[in-house]
């Protein structure tokens, strides 16, 4: 029996990348899964692949009404909600303060903070009554940029740092009824798209960067597949394996925090 047998989860941004991997893993662990996804094409792809095993809802995570609609649809279909996973996010392709215009930064701030940060609060609020009733949990997808510089530009980095504060404050406010935690993944073999306000909506991370170069910068010397990141979420969502944890950030960043000053790792085992 899986770790999430009989549980019901709502995952945002489940139409690609890490979100898609989370849908697959939660199903494999015995959960029933609903997805809130902005792209209608991705909603249709989810429905085509998973069929009636999931509920896919088209909507904008930065819109409170769409979050409420997704929660209500989940409750109507499955009868309860045990876990809200705020996973949707966009990147900024290192849009730095020196070379990005003030007008671009102004627009990018609203878009990126809306999707990466505001959505966490709005989604949690929409799910709150159901999660209190089930004494469930909330999990946010953050990033290594929630802890370190140079994982993006100032707007992206601010959005992920802010997510840590949202997680901690909600863990405080919702204890003891709802556990609130987060996962901060490193870069993955996922082509996360950039901000439309910066003209990046069709440009993915892997379109602009060399995956092998990213991997070499990791002390663990590999670029994770999204499936390899899902275990932390299963742990945090599990009732029997995670009752004591709230306000916790799992730093799943392949050792970025222990990189040496001269090189990523000591090199004793490098070929």
C-alpha positions as CSV (number, residue, x, y, z in Angstrom):
1,X,0.0,0.0,0.0
2,X,1.3,3.4,-0.9
3,X,2.1,6.2,1.5
4,X,-0.8,8.3,0.2
5,X,-3.5,5.6,0.0
6,X,-7.0,7.2,0.2
7,X,-5.7,10.8,0.3
8,X,-6.9,13.5,-2.1
9,X,-4.4,16.1,-3.5
10,X,-4.8,19.2,-5.5
11,X,-1.6,20.1,-7.5
12,X,-1.2,23.3,-9.4
13,X,0.9,23.4,-12.5
14,X,0.6,19.7,-13.0
15,X,0.6,19.8,-16.8
16,X,4.4,19.5,-17.3
17,X,7.8,19.0,-15.7
18,X,7.8,18.5,-11.9
19,X,4.0,18.9,-11.7
20,X,3.4,16.1,-14.1
21,X,5.9,13.9,-12.2
22,X,4.0,14.7,-9.0
23,X,0.7,13.7,-10.5
24,X,2.2,10.3,-11.5
25,X,3.9,9.7,-8.2
26,X,0.9,10.7,-6.1
27,X,-1.3,8.4,-8.1
28,X,1.2,5.6,-7.7
29,X,1.2,6.2,-3.9
30,X,-2.6,5.7,-3.8
31,X,-3.8,9.3,-3.9
32,X,-6.7,10.7,-5.9
33,X,-5.4,13.8,-7.7
34,X,-6.9,17.0,-9.1
35,X,-4.8,19.5,-11.1
36,X,-5.2,23.2,-11.7
37,X,-3.4,24.2,-14.9
38,X,-3.5,27.4,-16.9
39,X,-2.9,26.0,-20.3
40,X,-6.0,24.4,-21.9
41,X,-3.7,22.3,-24.1
42,X,-1.9,20.9,-21.0
43,X,-5.3,20.2,-19.4
44,X,-6.3,18.2,-22.5
45,X,-2.9,16.4,-22.4
46,X,-3.5,15.4,-18.8
47,X,-7.0,14.1,-19.6
48,X,-5.7,12.1,-22.6
49,X,-2.9,10.5,-20.6
50,X,-4.5,9.9,-17.2
51,X,-8.2,9.6,-18.2
52,X,-10.6,9.5,-15.3
53,X,-7.8,8.8,-12.9
54,X,-7.5,12.5,-12.3
55,X,-9.5,15.7,-12.4
56,X,-8.0,18.5,-14.5
57,X,-9.2,22.0,-14.2
58,X,-8.2,24.9,-16.5
59,X,-7.5,28.1,-14.5
60,X,-5.0,30.8,-13.4
61,X,-3.3,30.1,-10.1
62,X,-2.9,33.9,-9.6
63,X,-6.7,34.3,-9.6
64,X,-8.5,33.6,-6.3
65,X,-11.7,32.7,-8.1
66,X,-10.0,30.0,-10.2
67,X,-8.4,28.5,-7.0
68,X,-11.8,28.4,-5.4
69,X,-13.3,26.8,-8.5
70,X,-10.6,24.1,-8.5
71,X,-11.1,23.3,-4.8
72,X,-14.9,23.1,-5.2
73,X,-14.5,20.8,-8.2
74,X,-12.1,18.6,-6.2
75,X,-14.5,18.4,-3.3
76,X,-17.4,17.6,-5.6
77,X,-15.4,14.8,-7.4
78,X,-13.6,13.3,-4.4
79,X,-15.5,14.4,-1.3
80,X,-12.5,15.9,0.5
81,X,-9.1,17.5,0.2
82,X,-6.1,16.3,2.2
83,X,-3.2,18.1,0.5
84,X,-2.7,21.3,-1.5
85,X,0.5,21.4,-3.6
86,X,1.3,24.9,-4.8
87,X,3.7,24.0,-7.6
88,X,3.0,26.3,-10.5
89,X,5.9,28.6,-11.4
90,X,7.8,30.5,-14.0
91,X,11.4,31.6,-14.4
92,X,13.0,34.9,-15.6
93,X,16.2,33.7,-17.5
94,X,18.5,35.7,-15.2
95,X,16.8,39.1,-16.0
96,X,19.3,41.2,-14.0
97,X,18.8,44.7,-12.8
98,X,21.7,46.1,-14.9
99,X,20.5,45.0,-18.3
100,X,16.7,44.9,-17.8
101,X,14.8,48.1,-18.3
102,X,12.8,49.6,-15.4
103,X,9.6,49.1,-17.4
104,X,10.3,45.4,-18.0
105,X,11.1,44.9,-14.3
106,X,7.9,46.6,-13.3
107,X,5.8,44.3,-15.5
108,X,7.9,41.2,-14.7
109,X,7.5,41.8,-10.9
110,X,3.7,41.6,-11.2
111,X,3.7,38.5,-13.4
112,X,6.4,36.5,-11.6
113,X,5.3,37.4,-8.1
114,X,1.7,36.7,-9.0
115,X,2.4,33.2,-10.3
116,X,5.3,32.2,-7.9
117,X,4.2,33.9,-4.7
118,X,0.7,35.3,-4.6
119,X,-0.6,32.0,-5.9
120,X,0.6,30.2,-2.8
121,X,-1.4,32.5,-0.6
122,X,-4.5,32.4,-2.8
123,X,-4.4,28.6,-3.2
124,X,-3.9,28.1,0.5
125,X,-6.8,30.4,1.3
126,X,-9.1,28.6,-1.2
127,X,-8.2,25.2,0.2
128,X,-8.2,26.3,3.8
129,X,-11.7,25.2,5.0
130,X,-11.3,21.8,3.4
131,X,-7.8,21.3,4.8
132,X,-8.9,22.2,8.3
133,X,-11.7,19.7,8.0
134,X,-9.3,16.9,7.0
135,X,-6.4,18.2,9.2
136,X,-4.3,17.9,6.0
137,X,-1.2,19.6,4.7
138,X,0.1,22.2,2.3
139,X,3.3,21.8,0.3
140,X,4.9,24.6,-1.7
141,X,7.4,24.2,-4.6
142,X,10.2,26.8,-4.1
143,X,13.7,26.6,-5.6
144,X,17.4,26.8,-4.7
145,X,16.7,30.5,-5.4
146,X,14.8,30.6,-2.2
147,X,18.1,30.3,-0.4
148,X,20.9,31.5,-2.8
149,X,21.7,34.2,-5.3
150,X,22.4,33.6,-9.0
151,X,19.6,31.2,-9.6
152,X,17.7,33.9,-11.5
153,X,17.3,37.6,-11.6
154,X,16.2,39.8,-8.7
155,X,12.5,39.3,-9.3
156,X,12.6,35.5,-9.5
157,X,14.9,35.3,-6.5
158,X,12.6,37.6,-4.5
159,X,9.6,35.5,-5.5
160,X,11.2,32.3,-4.1
161,X,12.6,33.9,-1.0
162,X,9.1,35.3,-0.3
163,X,7.8,31.8,-0.6
164,X,9.8,30.8,2.4
165,X,8.2,33.5,4.4
166,X,4.7,32.5,3.3
167,X,5.4,28.9,4.2
168,X,6.6,29.7,7.7
169,X,3.9,32.2,8.4
170,X,1.1,29.8,7.3
171,X,2.7,27.0,9.3
172,X,2.5,29.3,12.4
173,X,-1.1,30.4,11.7
174,X,-2.5,27.0,10.8
175,X,-0.9,24.9,13.5
176,X,-2.1,22.5,14.9
177,X,-4.7,21.8,12.2
178,X,-2.7,22.0,9.0
179,X,0.9,21.2,8.4
180,X,2.7,23.6,6.0
181,X,6.0,22.7,4.4
182,X,8.0,23.3,1.2
183,X,10.5,21.7,-1.1
184,X,13.4,23.8,-2.7
185,X,14.6,21.8,-5.7
186,X,17.8,22.4,-7.6
187,X,17.7,22.8,-11.4
188,X,16.2,19.8,-13.1
189,X,15.9,18.3,-16.5
190,X,12.7,20.4,-16.9
191,X,12.2,23.1,-19.5
192,X,10.5,25.7,-17.2
193,X,9.3,28.7,-19.3
194,X,10.1,32.3,-18.7
195,X,7.9,35.4,-18.2
196,X,5.6,36.7,-20.9
197,X,6.3,40.2,-19.7
198,X,9.9,39.7,-20.6
199,X,9.2,38.0,-23.9
200,X,10.2,34.6,-22.6
201,X,6.9,32.7,-22.6
202,X,8.2,30.3,-25.3
203,X,11.8,30.1,-24.1
204,X,12.6,27.3,-21.6
205,X,15.5,26.9,-19.2
206,X,17.0,24.1,-21.3
207,X,16.6,26.0,-24.5
208,X,19.1,28.6,-23.1
209,X,21.4,26.5,-21.0
210,X,23.6,23.4,-21.4
211,X,22.2,20.5,-19.1
212,X,25.7,19.0,-18.8
213,X,27.1,22.3,-17.6
214,X,24.4,22.6,-15.0
215,X,25.1,19.1,-13.8
216,X,28.9,19.8,-13.5
217,X,28.1,22.7,-11.2
218,X,26.3,20.4,-8.7
219,X,28.3,18.7,-6.0
220,X,26.4,15.5,-6.7
221,X,27.4,15.9,-10.4
222,X,24.0,15.1,-12.1
223,X,21.0,17.0,-13.3
224,X,17.9,15.4,-11.6
225,X,14.9,14.2,-13.5
226,X,11.7,15.6,-12.1
227,X,10.7,12.1,-10.9
228,X,13.7,12.1,-8.6
229,X,12.3,15.1,-6.8
230,X,8.9,13.7,-6.0
231,X,9.9,11.7,-2.9
232,X,10.2,14.7,-0.7
233,X,6.6,15.7,-1.5
234,X,5.4,12.2,-0.8
235,X,7.1,12.3,2.6
236,X,5.6,15.7,3.4
237,X,2.1,14.7,2.3
238,X,2.2,11.4,4.2
239,X,0.3,11.4,7.5
240,X,2.0,8.3,9.0
241,X,5.5,9.4,8.0
242,X,5.3,13.2,8.6
243,X,3.1,14.1,11.5
244,X,5.9,16.0,13.3
245,X,7.0,18.2,10.4
246,X,5.6,21.7,9.8
247,X,7.4,24.9,8.8
248,X,10.1,22.7,7.2
249,X,11.9,23.5,3.9
250,X,13.5,20.4,2.3
251,X,16.5,21.7,0.5
252,X,16.7,19.3,-2.4
253,X,19.4,21.1,-4.3
254,X,22.0,18.4,-5.0
255,X,24.5,19.8,-2.5
256,X,24.6,23.4,-3.8
257,X,24.9,24.7,-0.2
258,X,28.2,22.8,0.4
259,X,30.1,23.8,-2.8
260,X,33.7,24.6,-2.1
261,X,35.2,28.0,-2.8
262,X,37.5,26.6,-5.5
263,X,35.4,23.9,-7.0
264,X,31.9,22.2,-6.6
265,X,33.3,19.2,-4.8
266,X,36.6,17.8,-3.5
267,X,37.0,15.6,-6.6
268,X,38.3,12.5,-4.9
269,X,35.9,10.3,-6.9
270,X,35.9,12.2,-10.2
271,X,37.1,10.1,-13.1
